[in-house]
Amino acid sequence: MVNKRILLISNSLVHGGGYLDHCADEIFDFLGKIKSVLFVPYALKNRDKYEQTAAERFKKMGIILSSIHRKKNPIKAVLLAESIFIGGGNTFRLLSELYKNKLLSSIRKRVNSGIPFIGSSAGSNVACPTIKTTNDMPIIQPQSFKALNLVPFQINPHYIDSDPKSKHMGETRETRIKEFLEENKTSVLGLREGSWLRVEGKNIKLKGTGGAKLFERQKDPKECSNSTNLNFLLK
């Protein structure tokens, strides 16, 4: 059985740093000897500019990045890719474009065959069974909320803890995730900024600086640090 290799990053930018600077060493280590990545920029409207930003960052790591939006045959590009990186932006727009280009099954097939997959923010959202735990506004209606299902749990990227001193009366992130669990059984990992998940086969490592918070149906939320064993989430 081929081990899946997946890197799911909460955010692309950390205050005071450049694009993917905070996790560049992890990406470089994760890709290993692989020196080319197929970039999926569908989450942003200006794909040319997004490609330039990502290409410049990967070039610093000695990795050649090419964008799928320039390919005449996107499905073929996925089937030939050494690795795949889906960037952040609006999750609804991203998933809509993946459906329009009929890429869900081909990406899933390649990742299940063992090629490295990297997702950041919205790119991490679409790695889940659905996009129901995204923070984004539904600016466009995708064909379905069903996503790549590369991991069997949900992620809420950019997770923010409630501020007990805040006078804001709207729903907190925790409230919204608990509402999701009233209607769905799938566990949700609130991945704070500066954190990421590295999946290798049956193992998950929570890395970075922010940690995470695990939400399960009819259970109290559980704080997760880098030492927390999350392998059970893959079962």
Phi and psi in degrees as GROMACS dihedral restraints (atoms count N, CA, C in turn):
[ dihedral_restraints ]
;  ai    aj    ak    al  type     phi  dphi    fc
    3     4     5     6     1   -76.8    20    10
    4     5     6     7     1   133.7    20    10
    6     7     8     9     1   -82.2    20    10
    7     8     9    10     1   129.0    20    10
    9    10    11    12     1   -74.1    20    10
   10    11    12    13     1   143.1    20    10
   12    13    14    15     1  -124.1    20    10
   13    14    15    16     1   111.7    20    10
   15    16    17    18     1  -135.7    20    10
   16    17    18    19     1   134.2    20    10
   18    19    20    21     1  -122.6    20    10
   19    20    21    22     1   115.9    20    10
   21    22    23    24     1  -116.6    20    10
   22    23    24    25     1   112.9    20    10
   24    25    26    27     1  -104.2    20    10
   25    26    27    28     1   137.2    20    10
   27    28    29    30     1   -68.5    20    10
   28    29    30    31     1   -41.6    20    10
   30    31    32    33     1  -148.7    20    10
   31    32    33    34     1   154.1    20    10
   33    34    35    36     1   -89.7    20    10
   34    35    36    37     1   -23.3    20    10
   36    37    38    39     1  -127.2    20    10
   37    38    39    40     1   138.6    20    10
   39    40    41    42     1  -117.8    20    10
   40    41    42    43     1   141.2    20    10
   42    43    44    45     1   -50.4    20    10
   43    44    45    46     1   127.6    20    10
   45    46    47    48     1    89.8    20    10
   46    47    48    49     1    -5.8    20    10
   48    49    50    51     1  -119.2    20    10
   49    50    51    52     1   172.4    20    10
   51    52    53    54     1   -94.3    20    10
   52    53    54    55     1  -176.8    20    10
   54    55    56    57     1   -59.9    20    10
   55    56    57    58     1   118.7    20    10
   57    58    59    60     1    61.2    20    10
   58    59    60    61     1    14.0    20    10
   60    61    62    63     1   -59.5    20    10
   61    62    63    64     1   -39.6    20    10
   63    64    65    66     1   -69.0    20    10
   64    65    66    67     1   -20.2    20    10
   66    67    68    69     1  -124.0    20    10
   67    68    69    70     1    14.1    20    10
   69    70    71    72     1   -61.2    20    10
   70    71    72    73     1   -41.6    20    10
   72    73    74    75     1   -63.0    20    10
   73    74    75    76     1   -38.7    20    10
   75    76    77    78     1   -66.0    20    10
   76    77    78    79     1   -43.8    20    10
   78    79    80    81     1   -60.9    20    10
   79    80    81    82     1   -45.0    20    10
   81    82    83    84     1   -60.7    20    10
   82    83    84    85     1   -44.4    20    10
   84    85    86    87     1   -67.7    20    10
   85    86    87    88     1   -39.9    20    10
   87    88    89    90     1   -62.7    20    10
   88    89    90    91     1   -43.5    20    10
   90    91    92    93     1   -75.4    20    10
   91    92    93    94     1   -25.6    20    10
   93    94    95    96     1    61.1    20    10
   94    95    96    97     1  -121.7    20    10
   96    97    98    99     1   -80.7    20    10
   97    98    99   100     1    -8.8    20    10
   99   100   101   102     1   -71.5    20    10
  100   101   102   103     1   130.5    20    10
  102   103   104   105     1  -120.8    20    10
  103   104   105   106     1    15.4    20    10
  105   106   107   108     1  -142.8    20    10
  106   107   108   109     1   143.8    20    10
  108   109   110   111     1  -137.4    20    10
  109   110   111   112     1   138.5    20    10
  111   112   113   114     1   -92.1    20    10
  112   113   114   115     1   120.4    20    10
  114   115   116   117     1   -97.7    20    10
  115   116   117   118     1   136.2    20    10
  117   118   119   120     1  -113.2    20    10
  118   119   120   121     1   104.2    20    10
  120   121   122   123     1   -98.4    20    10
  121   122   123   124     1    17.1    20    10
  123   124   125   126     1   -62.7    20    10
  124   125   126   127     1   -16.0    20    10
  126   127   128   129     1   -75.4    20    10
  127   128   129   130     1   -15.4    20    10
  129   130   131   132     1  -114.6    20    10
  130   131   132   133     1   154.5    20    10
  132   133   134   135     1   -74.6    20    10
  133   134   135   136     1   -43.7    20    10
  135   136   137   138     1   -87.5    20    10
  136   137   138   139     1    87.3    20    10
  138   139   140   141     1   -73.6    20    10
  139   140   141   142     1   -32.1    20    10
  141   142   143   144     1   -62.9    20    10
  142   143   144   145     1   -47.3    20    10
  144   145   146   147     1   -65.9    20    10
  145   146   147   148     1   -40.0    20    10
  147   148   149   150     1   -62.8    20    10
  148   149   150   151     1   -43.1    20    10
  150   151   152   153     1   -59.7    20    10
  151   152   153   154     1   -43.3    20    10
  153   154   155   156     1   -61.8    20    10
  154   155   156   157     1   -44.4    20    10
  156   157   158   159     1   -60.7    20    10
  157   158   159   160     1   -47.8    20    10
  159   160   161   162     1   -68.1    20    10
  160   161   162   163     1   -41.0    20    10
  162   163   164   165     1   -63.0    20    10
  163   164   165   166     1   -40.9    20    10
  165   166   167   168     1   -64.1    20    10
  166   167   168   169     1   -38.3    20    10
  168   169   170   171     1   -69.6    20    10
  169   170   171   172     1   -42.6    20    10
  171   172   173   174     1   -71.7    20    10
  172   173   174   175     1   -30.3    20    10
  174   175   176   177     1   -61.1    20    10
  175   176   177   178     1   -36.2    20    10
  177   178   179   180     1   -62.2    20    10
  178   179   180   181     1   -23.8    20    10
  180   181   182   183     1   -94.6    20    10
  181   182   183   184     1     2.5    20    10
  183   184   185   186     1    77.0    20    10
  184   185   186   187     1    26.0    20    10
  186   187   188   189     1  -118.7    20    10
  187   188   189   190     1   132.3    20    10
  189   190   191   192     1   -86.4    20    10
  190   191   192   193     1   125.3    20    10
  192   193   194   195     1  -110.8    20    10
  193   194   195   196     1   130.5    20    10
  195   196   197   198     1  -124.5    20    10
  196   197   198   199     1   143.0    20    10
  198   199   200   201     1   -97.6    20    10
  199   200   201   202     1   138.0    20    10
  201   202   203   204     1   -66.2    20    10
  202   203   204   205     1   -23.3    20    10
  204   205   206   207     1   -71.3    20    10
  205   206   207   208     1   -10.3    20    10
  207   208   209   210     1   -97.8    20    10
  208   209   210   211     1    -4.0    20    10
  210   211   212   213     1   -85.6    20    10
  211   212   213   214     1   134.9    20    10
  213   214   215   216     1   -67.4    20    10
  214   215   216   217     1   -32.0    20    10
  216   217   218   219     1  -127.6    20    10
  217   218   219   220     1    89.2    20    10
  219   220   221   222     1   -58.3    20    10
  220   221   222   223     1   -38.0    20    10
  222   223   224   225     1   -64.1    20    10
  223   224   225   226     1   -44.3    20    10
  225   226   227   228     1   -62.0    20    10
  226   227   228   229     1   -39.0    20    10
  228   229   230   231     1   -60.3    20    10
  229   230   231   232     1   -41.1    20    10
  231   232   233   234     1   -64.4    20    10
  232   233   234   235     1   -44.1    20    10
  234   235   236   237     1   -66.9    20    10
  235   236   237   238     1   -22.2    20    10
  237   238   239   240     1   -99.7    20    10
  238   239   240   241     1    -7.4    20    10
  240   241   242   243     1   -67.8    20    10
  241   242   243   244     1   143.7    20    10
  243   244   245   246     1   -81.0    20    10
  244   245   246   247     1   -32.3    20    10
  246   247   248   249     1  -156.8    20    10
  247   248   249   250     1   161.7    20    10
  249   250   251   252     1  -131.3    20    10
  250   251   252   253     1   135.8    20    10
  252   253   254   255     1  -128.0    20    10
  253   254   255   256     1   121.3    20    10
  255   256   257   258     1  -107.9    20    10
  256   257   258   259     1   118.8    20    10
  258   259   260   261     1   -84.5    20    10
  259   260   261   262     1   172.5    20    10
  261   262   263   264     1   -85.8    20    10
  262   263   264   265     1   177.0    20    10
  264   265   266   267     1   144.2    20    10
  265   266   267   268     1  -137.9    20    10
  267   268   269   270     1   -92.1    20    10
  268   269   270   271     1   121.1    20    10
  270   271   272   273     1   -66.5    20    10
  271   272   273   274     1   -36.0    20    10
  273   274   275   276     1   -66.3    20    10
  274   275   276   277     1   -43.5    20    10
  276   277   278   279     1   -64.2    20    10
  277   278   279   280     1   -42.2    20    10
  279   280   281   282     1   -59.2    20    10
  280   281   282   283     1   -51.4    20    10
  282   283   284   285     1   -66.0    20    10
  283   284   285   286     1   -37.0    20    10
  285   286   287   288     1   -59.2    20    10
  286   287   288   289     1   -43.3    20    10
  288   289   290   291     1   -70.0    20    10
  289   290   291   292     1   -34.9    20    10
  291   292   293   294     1   -62.6    20    10
  292   293   294   295     1   -39.5    20    10
  294   295   296   297     1   -68.1    20    10
  295   296   297   298     1   -44.9    20    10
  297   298   299   300     1   -58.9    20    10
  298   299   300   301     1   -37.5    20    10
  300   301   302   303     1   -92.3    20    10
  301   302   303   304     1     5.1    20    10
  303   304   305   306     1    54.8    20    10
  304   305   306   307     1    46.8    20    10
  306   307   308   309     1  -103.6    20    10
  307   308   309   310     1   -11.2    20    10
  309   310   311   312     1   -59.0    20    10
  310   311   312   313     1   -50.3    20    10
  312   313   314   315     1   -68.1    20    10
  313   314   315   316     1   -37.3    20    10
  315   316   317   318     1   -70.7    20    10
  316   317   318   319     1   -39.2    20    10
  318   319   320   321     1   -64.8    20    10
  319   320   321   322     1   -45.2    20    10
  321   322   323   324     1   -59.1    20    10
  322   323   324   325     1   -42.6    20    10
  324   325   326   327     1   -61.8    20    10
  325   326   327   328     1   -44.2    20    10
  327   328   329   330     1   -67.4    20    10
  328   329   330   331     1   -42.5    20    10
  330   331   332   333     1   -66.9    20    10
  331   332   333   334     1   -39.1    20    10
  333   334   335   336     1   -66.9    20    10
  334   335   336   337     1   -20.0    20    10
  336   337   338   339     1   -84.2    20    10
  337   338   339   340     1    -9.9    20    10
  339   340   341   342     1   115.5    20    10
  340   341   342   343     1    -1.4    20    10
  342   343   344   345     1   -74.8    20    10
  343   344   345   346     1   146.7    20    10
  345   346   347   348     1   -65.3    20    10
  346   347   348   349     1   137.6    20    10
  348   349   350   351     1  -122.4    20    10
  349   350   351   352     1   130.7    20    10
  351   352   353   354     1  -121.0    20    10
  352   353   354   355     1   132.1    20    10
  354   355   356   357     1  -128.4    20    10
  355   356   357   358     1   143.6    20    10
  357   358   359   360     1  -129.4    20    10
  358   359   360   361     1   126.9    20    10
  360   361   362   363     1    55.8    20    10
  361   362   363   364     1  -108.1    20    10
  363   364   365   366     1   -59.3    20    10
  364   365   366   367     1   -33.5    20    10
  366   367   368   369     1   -65.6    20    10
  367   368   369   370     1   -29.1    20    10
  369   370   371   372     1   -77.1    20    10
  370   371   372   373     1   -37.7    20    10
  372   373   374   375     1   -55.8    20    10
  373   374   375   376     1   -46.2    20    10
  375   376   377   378     1   -74.4    20    10
  376   377   378   379     1    -9.3    20    10
  378   379   380   381     1   -76.4    20    10
  379   380   381   382     1   -12.9    20    10
  381   382   383   384     1   -85.1    20    10
  382   383   384   385     1   172.9    20    10
  384   385   386   387     1   -58.2    20    10
  385   386   387   388     1   -38.9    20    10
  387   388   389   390     1  -141.2    20    10
  388   389   390   391     1   175.6    20    10
  390   391   392   393     1  -104.0    20    10
  391   392   393   394     1    22.0    20    10
  393   394   395   396     1   -67.7    20    10
  394   395   396   397     1   -12.8    20    10
  396   397   398   399     1  -111.6    20    10
  397   398   399   400     1    21.8    20    10
  399   400   401   402     1   -72.7    20    10
  400   401   402   403     1   159.2    20    10
  402   403   404   405     1   -94.1    20    10
  403   404   405   406     1    -4.5    20    10
  405   406   407   408     1   -80.5    20    10
  406   407   408   409     1   155.3    20    10
  408   409   410   411     1   -77.0    20    10
  409   410   411   412     1   137.2    20    10
  411   412   413   414     1   -76.4    20    10
  412   413   414   415     1    75.7    20    10
  414   415   416   417     1   -72.9    20    10
  415   416   417   418     1   -14.6    20    10
  417   418   419   420     1  -149.3    20    10
  418   419   420   421     1   151.9    20    10
  420   421   422   423     1  -100.2    20    10
  421   422   423   424     1   111.0    20    10
  423   424   425   426     1   -72.3    20    10
  424   425   426   427     1   166.7    20    10
  426   427   428   429     1   -58.2    20    10
  427   428   429   430     1   -34.6    20    10
  429   430   431   432     1  -156.8    20    10
  430   431   432   433     1   161.8    20    10
  432   433   434   435     1   -84.4    20    10
  433   434   435   436     1   -10.4    20    10
  435   436   437   438     1   -67.2    20    10
  436   437   438   439     1   135.5    20    10
  438   439   440   441     1  -118.7    20    10
  439   440   441   442     1  -149.8    20    10
  441   442   443   444     1   -73.3    20    10
  442   443   444   445     1   -27.3    20    10
  444   445   446   447     1    57.4    20    10
  445   446   447   448     1    43.1    20    10
  447   448   449   450     1   -78.6    20    10
  448   449   450   451     1   -27.1    20    10
  450   451   452   453     1  -126.8    20    10
  451   452   453   454     1   150.7    20    10
  453   454   455   456     1   -89.9    20    10
  454   455   456   457     1    19.8    20    10
  456   457   458   459     1  -133.5    20    10
  457   458   459   460     1   168.0    20    10
  459   460   461   462     1   -98.2    20    10
  460   461   462   463     1   152.5    20    10
  462   463   464   465     1  -121.2    20    10
  463   464   465   466     1   139.5    20    10
  465   466   467   468     1  -114.6    20    10
  466   467   468   469     1    98.7    20    10
  468   469   470   471     1   -72.8    20    10
  469   470   471   472     1   164.0    20    10
  471   472   473   474     1    58.8    20    10
  472   473   474   475     1    30.4    20    10
  474   475   476   477     1   -59.1    20    10
  475   476   477   478     1   132.9    20    10
  477   478   479   480     1  -120.5    20    10
  478   479   480   481     1   128.8    20    10
  480   481   482   483     1   -73.7    20    10
  481   482   483   484     1   152.9    20    10
  483   484   485   486     1   -67.0    20    10
  484   485   486   487     1   141.8    20    10
  486   487   488   489     1  -101.3    20    10
  487   488   489   490     1   109.5    20    10
  489   490   491   492     1   -64.1    20    10
  490   491   492   493     1   -17.6    20    10
  492   493   494   495     1   -91.1    20    10
  493   494   495   496     1    -7.8    20    10
  495   496   497   498     1   -71.7    20    10
  496   497   498   499     1   144.5    20    10
  498   499   500   501     1   -96.7    20    10
  499   500   501   502     1     3.9    20    10
  501   502   503   504     1   -66.5    20    10
  502   503   504   505     1   129.5    20    10
  504   505   506   507     1  -102.0    20    10
  505   506   507   508     1     0.9    20    10
  507   508   509   510     1   -78.2    20    10
  508   509   510   511     1   177.4    20    10
  510   511   512   513     1   -66.0    20    10
  511   512   513   514     1   139.8    20    10
  513   514   515   516     1   -83.8    20    10
  514   515   516   517     1   167.8    20    10
  516   517   518   519     1   -61.2    20    10
  517   518   519   520     1   -39.7    20    10
  519   520   521   522     1   -62.3    20    10
  520   521   522   523     1   -40.9    20    10
  522   523   524   525     1   -60.0    20    10
  523   524   525   526     1   -44.4    20    10
  525   526   527   528     1   -67.3    20    10
  526   527   528   529     1   -38.1    20    10
  528   529   530   531     1   -67.4    20    10
  529   530   531   532     1   -39.1    20    10
  531   532   533   534     1   -65.0    20    10
  532   533   534   535     1   -34.0    20    10
  534   535   536   537     1   -64.6    20    10
  535   536   537   538     1   -39.5    20    10
  537   538   539   540     1   -58.1    20    10
  538   539   540   541     1   -42.9    20    10
  540   541   542   543     1   -73.5    20    10
  541   542   543   544     1   -15.9    20    10
  543   544   545   546     1   -70.0    20    10
  544   545   546   547     1   -25.7    20    10
  546   547   548   549     1  -112.0    20    10
  547   548   549   550     1   -12.4    20    10
  549   550   551   552     1  -137.0    20    10
  550   551   552   553     1   151.2    20    10
  552   553   554   555     1   -95.8    20    10
  553   554   555   556     1   -13.2    20    10
  555   556   557   558     1   -70.9    20    10
  556   557   558   559     1   130.9    20    10
  558   559   560   561     1   -64.8    20    10
  559   560   561   562     1   152.1    20    10
  561   562   563   564     1  -125.3    20    10
  562   563   564   565     1   130.2    20    10
  564   565   566   567     1  -106.1    20    10
  565   566   567   568     1   113.5    20    10
  567   568   569   570     1   -79.4    20    10
  568   569   570   571     1   104.9    20    10
  570   571   572   573     1   -96.7    20    10
  571   572   573   574     1   110.2    20    10
  573   574   575   576     1   -70.6    20    10
  574   575   576   577     1   158.8    20    10
  576   577   578   579     1   -62.5    20    10
  577   578   579   580     1   142.4    20    10
  579   580   581   582     1    89.2    20    10
  580   581   582   583     1     2.5    20    10
  582   583   584   585     1  -119.2    20    10
  583   584   585   586     1   158.9    20    10
  585   586   587   588     1  -154.4    20    10
  586   587   588   589     1   164.5    20    10
  588   589   590   591     1  -114.3    20    10
  589   590   591   592     1   134.2    20    10
  591   592   593   594     1  -115.6    20    10
  592   593   594   595     1   115.6    20    10
  594   595   596   597     1  -105.9    20    10
  595   596   597   598     1   123.5    20    10
  597   598   599   600     1  -131.5    20    10
  598   599   600   601     1   102.6    20    10
  600   601   602   603     1    64.0    20    10
  601   602   603   604     1  -118.5    20    10
  603   604   605   606     1   -95.9    20    10
  604   605   606   607     1     8.6    20    10
  606   607   608   609     1  -114.3    20    10
  607   608   609   610     1   140.8    20    10
  609   610   611   612     1  -123.6    20    10
  610   611   612   613     1   131.5    20    10
  612   613   614   615     1  -116.2    20    10
  613   614   615   616     1   125.9    20    10
  615   616   617   618     1   -88.4    20    10
  616   617   618   619     1   121.3    20    10
  618   619   620   621     1  -130.1    20    10
  619   620   621   622     1   176.7    20    10
  621   622   623   624     1    97.1    20    10
  622   623   624   625     1  -154.1    20    10
  624   625   626   627     1  -118.7    20    10
  625   626   627   628     1   -20.1    20    10
  627   628   629   630     1   -89.9    20    10
  628   629   630   631     1   -21.9    20    10
  630   631   632   633     1    74.5    20    10
  631   632   633   634     1  -168.0    20    10
  633   634   635   636     1  -154.0    20    10
  634   635   636   637     1   169.6    20    10
  636   637   638   639     1  -131.2    20    10
  637   638   639   640     1   127.2    20    10
  639   640   641   642     1   -98.0    20    10
  640   641   642   643     1   129.8    20    10
  642   643   644   645     1  -117.2    20    10
  643   644   645   646     1   124.9    20    10
  645   646   647   648     1  -127.8    20    10
  646   647   648   649     1   150.8    20    10
  648   649   650   651     1   -61.6    20    10
  649   650   651   652     1   131.0    20    10
  651   652   653   654     1    60.0    20    10
  652   653   654   655     1    29.7    20    10
  654   655   656   657     1  -133.0    20    10
  655   656   657   658     1   154.3    20    10
  657   658   659   660     1   -71.0    20    10
  658   659   660   661     1   144.7    20    10
  660   661   662   663     1   -58.2    20    10
  661   662   663   664     1   147.4    20    10
  663   664   665   666     1  -122.8    20    10
  664   665   666   667     1   127.8    20    10
  666   667   668   669     1   -73.8    20    10
  667   668   669   670     1   136.8    20    10
  669   670   671   672     1  -124.1    20    10
  670   671   672   673     1   123.5    20    10
  672   673   674   675     1  -106.0    20    10
  673   674   675   676     1  -178.4    20    10
  675   676   677   678     1   -62.5    20    10
  676   677   678   679     1   -19.2    20    10
  678   679   680   681     1   -91.2    20    10
  679   680   681   682     1    -5.2    20    10
  681   682   683   684     1   -72.2    20    10
  682   683   684   685     1   130.7    20    10
  684   685   686   687     1   -82.6    20    10
  685   686   687   688     1   116.1    20    10
  687   688   689   690     1  -111.2    20    10
  688   689   690   691     1    12.9    20    10
  690   691   692   693     1   -58.7    20    10
  691   692   693   694     1   -27.6    20    10
  693   694   695   696     1   -64.0    20    10
  694   695   696   697     1   -20.5    20    10
  696   697   698   699     1   -67.8    20    10
  697   698   699   700     1   -19.4    20    10
  699   700   701   702     1   -86.6    20    10
  700   701   702   703     1    -6.8    20    10
